[in-house]
Amino acid sequence: MAAVRPISRITAGLVSKATLRVAVEQLMRDCGDDANLYYFPSYEIVKEFFVDAYKEDNRHPKDEIVIAIMRAFERHYCIP
């Protein structure tokens, strides 16, 4: 695994995710009164609520984790 810059893949990945999360946070602050704007924390759910969530490549969530997250998304955001 490699990063574009001469830093570790782990550091590059964490910076990338943190940058995206800060951007989402700023958008939610700036446009929080927009009733059509939502953020579903799928990445955070994988990282914080599951143990051993990743496939052998340590990059992709296991299928059962994806299914659980999609069920949660459907429960909260889709019309039955």
Beta strands, then each sheet from edge to edge (+ up, - down):
end
